[in-house]
Amino acid sequence: TRNLSKYLLNFNEKESSEVVSLKDDKTYYIMLNLRTRYGINLKDYFERFSSDLYLENKSYFDSLIKQKLVKFDRKNGVIFATYKGMMTLDQIILNLI
């Protein structure tokens, strides 16, 4: 509709909801957080999914760190993409999911 107010009056949340699988939720979380300068907070990830993203992908992350595609802020428990990593982020994400 052209009228946003009219649309919102008739909006039914149940009609527009989506059930997201655990795998898809993890994928979205990784994809959306790595695309920000804040990266993935590993504590938040663990609290949400009860799994340790870093330990489950340690050799891959170590390789990315060595290639300077990501940085691991151990003090704050955050993994984030470098500028160079942002340029290849689609491939990085595909390898994590």
MDTraj code that builds the backbone (N, CA, C; nanometers):
import mdtraj as md
import numpy as np

residues = "THR ARG ASN LEU SER LYS TYR LEU LEU ASN PHE ASN GLU LYS GLU SER SER GLU VAL VAL SER LEU LYS ASP ASP LYS THR TYR TYR ILE MET LEU ASN LEU ARG THR ARG TYR GLY ILE ASN LEU LYS ASP TYR PHE GLU ARG PHE SER SER ASP LEU TYR LEU GLU ASN LYS SER TYR PHE ASP SER LEU ILE LYS GLN LYS LEU VAL LYS PHE ASP ARG LYS ASN GLY VAL ILE PHE ALA THR TYR LYS GLY MET MET THR LEU ASP GLN ILE ILE LEU ASN LEU ILE".split()
xyz = np.array([
    [0.0829, -0.1178, 0.0000],
    [0.0000, 0.0000, 0.0000],
    [0.0878, 0.1248, 0.0000],
    [0.0327, 0.2304, -0.0481],
    [0.1064, 0.3563, -0.0518],
    [0.0980, 0.4289, 0.0811],
    [0.0033, 0.3910, 0.1638],
    [-0.0189, 0.4590, 0.2909],
    [0.0377, 0.3734, 0.4040],
    [0.1505, 0.4158, 0.4611],
    [0.2156, 0.3385, 0.5660],
    [0.1276, 0.3239, 0.6892],
    [0.0584, 0.4286, 0.7277],
    [-0.0299, 0.4225, 0.8456],
    [-0.1387, 0.3190, 0.8255],
    [-0.1972, 0.3159, 0.7078],
    [-0.3020, 0.2170, 0.6768],
    [-0.2439, 0.0747, 0.6815],
    [-0.1257, 0.0584, 0.6288],
    [-0.0590, -0.0720, 0.6309],
    [-0.0365, -0.1191, 0.7742],
    [0.0153, -0.0301, 0.8574],
    [0.0458, -0.0665, 0.9953],
    [-0.0799, -0.0984, 1.0746],
    [-0.1922, -0.0343, 1.0444],
    [-0.3188, -0.0643, 1.1119],
    [-0.3656, -0.2058, 1.0816],
    [-0.3353, -0.2549, 0.9629],
    [-0.3783, -0.3879, 0.9203],
    [-0.2691, -0.4942, 0.9341],
    [-0.1563, -0.4538, 0.9901],
    [-0.0424, -0.5447, 1.0032],
    [-0.0727, -0.6544, 1.1047],
    [-0.0506, -0.7775, 1.0652],
    [-0.0714, -0.8921, 1.1528],
    [0.0631, -0.9633, 1.1688],
    [0.1192, -0.9537, 1.2871],
    [0.2522, -1.0101, 1.3119],
    [0.2574, -1.1596, 1.2867],
    [0.1514, -1.2307, 1.3191],
    [0.1507, -1.3760, 1.3002],
    [0.1607, -1.4136, 1.1531],
    [0.1039, -1.3331, 1.0676],
    [0.1099, -1.3614, 0.9243],
    [0.2493, -1.3391, 0.8674],
    [0.3276, -1.2578, 0.9345],
    [0.4588, -1.2250, 0.8802],
    [0.5736, -1.2807, 0.9632],
    [0.5467, -1.3780, 1.0444],
    [0.6531, -1.4357, 1.1251],
    [0.7233, -1.5476, 1.0482],
    [0.8403, -1.5812, 1.0967],
    [0.9198, -1.6844, 1.0322],
    [0.9829, -1.7713, 1.1404],
    [0.9778, -1.9015, 1.1215],
    [1.0439, -1.9921, 1.2132],
    [1.1840, -2.0157, 1.1584],
    [1.2838, -1.9861, 1.2400],
    [1.4225, -1.9975, 1.1962],
    [1.4867, -2.1159, 1.2679],
    [1.5477, -2.2026, 1.1918],
    [1.6157, -2.3187, 1.2502],
    [1.7400, -2.2723, 1.3258],
    [1.7905, -2.3575, 1.4124],
    [1.9112, -2.3266, 1.4879],
    [2.0288, -2.3015, 1.3932],
    [2.0414, -2.3839, 1.2918],
    [2.1500, -2.3675, 1.1942],
    [2.1397, -2.2321, 1.1244],
    [2.0193, -2.1957, 1.0818],
    [2.0010, -2.0663, 1.0158],
    [2.0257, -1.9514, 1.1122],
    [1.9835, -1.9668, 1.2376],
    [2.0061, -1.8624, 1.3375],
    [2.1559, -1.8394, 1.3569],
    [2.2325, -1.9480, 1.3651],
    [2.3786, -1.9359, 1.3774],
    [2.4375, -1.8678, 1.2540],
    [2.3901, -1.9075, 1.1376],
    [2.4374, -1.8489, 1.0123],
    [2.4116, -1.6990, 1.0102],
    [2.2897, -1.6586, 1.0411],
    [2.2549, -1.5163, 1.0422],
    [2.3395, -1.4413, 1.1447],
    [2.3581, -1.5010, 1.2611],
    [2.4355, -1.4364, 1.3669],
    [2.5797, -1.4112, 1.3206],
    [2.6416, -1.5145, 1.2657],
    [2.7797, -1.5028, 1.2180],
    [2.7878, -1.4003, 1.1053],
    [2.6992, -1.4138, 1.0082],
    [2.7012, -1.3281, 0.8908],
    [2.6793, -1.1812, 0.9286],
    [2.5799, -1.1546, 1.0090],
    [2.5474, -1.0155, 1.0419],
    [2.6497, -0.9522, 1.1354],
    [2.7032, -1.0280, 1.2292],
    [2.8001, -0.9704, 1.3226],
    [2.9381, -0.9523, 1.2612],
    [2.9810, -1.0444, 1.1785],
    [3.1127, -1.0284, 1.1152],
    [3.1131, -0.9121, 1.0165],
    [2.9984, -0.8744, 0.9671],
    [2.9896, -0.7629, 0.8722],
    [2.9951, -0.6268, 0.9419],
    [3.0048, -0.6264, 1.0749],
    [3.0157, -0.5006, 1.1475],
    [3.1581, -0.4853, 1.1994],
    [3.1924, -0.3642, 1.2378],
    [3.3261, -0.3421, 1.2924],
    [3.3391, -0.3993, 1.4328],
    [3.2263, -0.4332, 1.4956],
    [3.2274, -0.4882, 1.6314],
    [3.2550, -0.6381, 1.6333],
    [3.2284, -0.7072, 1.5242],
    [3.2578, -0.8490, 1.5136],
    [3.1680, -0.9372, 1.5970],
    [3.2168, -1.0560, 1.6242],
    [3.1415, -1.1564, 1.7001],
    [3.1947, -1.1609, 1.8420],
    [3.1078, -1.1342, 1.9369],
    [3.1416, -1.1469, 2.0776],
    [3.1222, -1.2940, 2.1136],
    [3.2319, -1.3622, 2.1436],
    [3.2259, -1.5068, 2.1663],
    [3.1452, -1.5444, 2.2907],
    [3.1450, -1.4584, 2.3914],
    [3.0646, -1.4848, 2.5105],
    [2.9157, -1.4788, 2.4749],
    [2.8760, -1.3774, 2.3995],
    [2.7364, -1.3662, 2.3566],
    [2.6965, -1.4853, 2.2701],
    [2.7876, -1.5249, 2.1814],
    [2.7604, -1.6403, 2.0949],
    [2.7385, -1.7649, 2.1801],
    [2.8260, -1.7851, 2.2791],
    [2.8142, -1.9030, 2.3652],
    [2.6832, -1.9003, 2.4439],
    [2.6477, -1.7841, 2.4969],
    [2.5232, -1.7726, 2.5736],
    [2.4011, -1.8003, 2.4863],
    [2.4086, -1.7619, 2.3634],
    [2.2943, -1.7804, 2.2733],
    [2.2842, -1.9226, 2.2194],
    [2.3995, -1.9832, 2.1867],
    [2.3976, -2.1127, 2.1178],
    [2.4579, -2.2282, 2.1982],
    [2.5109, -2.2004, 2.3143],
    [2.5746, -2.3034, 2.3986],
    [2.6844, -2.3783, 2.3243],
    [2.7576, -2.3066, 2.2432],
    [2.8719, -2.3661, 2.1740],
    [2.9807, -2.2605, 2.1598],
    [3.1040, -2.3085, 2.1523],
    [3.2197, -2.2202, 2.1443],
    [3.2641, -2.2102, 1.9989],
    [3.2265, -2.1008, 1.9348],
    [3.2562, -2.0820, 1.7928],
    [3.4058, -2.0882, 1.7653],
    [3.4853, -2.0265, 1.8512],
    [3.6296, -2.0248, 1.8284],
    [3.6887, -2.1657, 1.8379],
    [3.6583, -2.2370, 1.9452],
    [3.7165, -2.3714, 1.9616],
    [3.6690, -2.4680, 1.8542],
    [3.5446, -2.4540, 1.8108],
    [3.4917, -2.5424, 1.7063],
    [3.5567, -2.5159, 1.5701],
    [3.6161, -2.3970, 1.5535],
    [3.6766, -2.3588, 1.4264],
    [3.8185, -2.3063, 1.4458],
    [3.8858, -2.3565, 1.5499],
    [4.0150, -2.3019, 1.5910],
    [4.1179, -2.2993, 1.4777],
    [4.1357, -2.4086, 1.4081],
    [4.2382, -2.4115, 1.3032],
    [4.2036, -2.3143, 1.1907],
    [4.0761, -2.3018, 1.1587],
    [4.0352, -2.2076, 1.0538],
    [4.0588, -2.0634, 1.0991],
    [4.0172, -2.0323, 1.2230],
    [4.0396, -1.8970, 1.2739],
    [4.1893, -1.8657, 1.2833],
    [4.2687, -1.9621, 1.3279],
    [4.4129, -1.9402, 1.3360],
    [4.4715, -1.9095, 1.1984],
    [4.4212, -1.9777, 1.0966],
    [4.4647, -1.9523, 0.9600],
    [4.4240, -1.8120, 0.9152],
    [4.3006, -1.7721, 0.9479],
    [4.2531, -1.6378, 0.9110],
    [4.3337, -1.5293, 0.9819],
    [4.3685, -1.5546, 1.1071],
    [4.4490, -1.4591, 1.1839],
    [4.5878, -1.4462, 1.1203],
    [4.6464, -1.5600, 1.0845],
    [4.7792, -1.5606, 1.0228],
    [4.7780, -1.4854, 0.8893],
    [4.6680, -1.4961, 0.8159],
    [4.6550, -1.4272, 0.6874],
    [4.6112, -1.2808, 0.7040],
    [4.5904, -1.2400, 0.8292],
    [4.5467, -1.1033, 0.8627],
    [4.4099, -1.0705, 0.8037],
    [4.3224, -1.1724, 0.7998],
    [4.1860, -1.1524, 0.7529],
    [4.0916, -1.1241, 0.8692],
    [4.1264, -1.1748, 0.9872],
    [4.0505, -1.1442, 1.1084],
    [4.1484, -1.1159, 1.2220],
    [4.0963, -1.0497, 1.3231],
    [4.1725, -1.0274, 1.4459],
    [4.0926, -1.0864, 1.5601],
    [4.1642, -1.1341, 1.6605],
    [4.1021, -1.1904, 1.7792],
    [4.1439, -1.1055, 1.8975],
    [4.0498, -1.0300, 1.9500],
    [4.0727, -0.9491, 2.0700],
    [4.0465, -1.0414, 2.1895],
    [4.1509, -1.1068, 2.2383],
    [4.1366, -1.2047, 2.3465],
    [4.0870, -1.1416, 2.4759],
    [4.1280, -1.0181, 2.5005],
    [4.0865, -0.9497, 2.6234],
    [3.9348, -0.9362, 2.6313],
    [3.8720, -0.9004, 2.5190],
    [3.7271, -0.8804, 2.5161],
    [3.6519, -0.9986, 2.4556],
    [3.7252, -1.0986, 2.4068],
    [3.6619, -1.2169, 2.3494],
    [3.5842, -1.1879, 2.2222],
    [3.6451, -1.1082, 2.1341],
    [3.5773, -1.0671, 2.0111],
    [3.6629, -1.1019, 1.8896],
    [3.5976, -1.1579, 1.7893],
    [3.6626, -1.1838, 1.6610],
    [3.6000, -1.0888, 1.5600],
    [3.6849, -1.0156, 1.4868],
    [3.6305, -0.9240, 1.3870],
    [3.7179, -0.9266, 1.2626],
    [3.6546, -0.8938, 1.1511],
    [3.7251, -0.8943, 1.0234],
    [3.8091, -0.7680, 1.0086],
    [3.9263, -0.7845, 0.9507],
    [4.0092, -0.6700, 0.9147],
    [3.9544, -0.6125, 0.7841],
    [4.0121, -0.5032, 0.7394],
    [3.9707, -0.4473, 0.6100],
    [3.9920, -0.5520, 0.5003],
    [4.1071, -0.6156, 0.5037],
    [4.1382, -0.7192, 0.4046],
    [4.0368, -0.8339, 0.4136],
    [4.0003, -0.8695, 0.5353],
    [3.9023, -0.9755, 0.5556],
    [3.7641, -0.9377, 0.5063],
    [3.7294, -0.8103, 0.5208],
    [3.5982, -0.7637, 0.4723],
    [3.5853, -0.7846, 0.3219],
    [3.6962, -0.7776, 0.2526],
    [3.6941, -0.7937, 0.1073],
    [3.6687, -0.9390, 0.0658],
    [3.6904, -1.0328, 0.1575],
    [3.6672, -1.1746, 0.1278],
    [3.5693, -1.2367, 0.2269],
    [3.4871, -1.1532, 0.2872],
    [3.4007, -1.1986, 0.3961],
    [3.3014, -1.3062, 0.3544],
    [3.2485, -1.2984, 0.2339],
    [3.1529, -1.4011, 0.1905],
    [3.2151, -1.5402, 0.1983],
    [3.3390, -1.5530, 0.1533],
    [3.4061, -1.6835, 0.1575],
    [3.4361, -1.7256, 0.3007],
    [3.4763, -1.6322, 0.3844],
    [3.5034, -1.6620, 0.5259],
    [3.3778, -1.7153, 0.5914],
    [3.2658, -1.6475, 0.5705],
    [3.1389, -1.6878, 0.6310],
    [3.0967, -1.8247, 0.5814],
    [3.1092, -1.8489, 0.4519],
    [3.0714, -1.9797, 0.3970],
    [3.1508, -2.0928, 0.4618],
    [3.2761, -2.0690, 0.4941],
    [3.3577, -2.1714, 0.5563],
    [3.3239, -2.1914, 0.7046],
    [3.2576, -2.0945, 0.7654],
    [3.2210, -2.1065, 0.9068],
    [3.0853, -2.1744, 0.9280],
    [3.0027, -2.1739, 0.8256],
    [2.8677, -2.2296, 0.8437],
    [2.8523, -2.3665, 0.7840],
])
top = md.Topology()
chain = top.add_chain()
for i, resn in enumerate(residues, 1):
    res = top.add_residue(resn, chain, resSeq=i)
    for name in ("N", "CA", "C"):
        top.add_atom(name, md.element.get_by_symbol(name[0]), res)
traj = md.Trajectory(xyz[None], top)
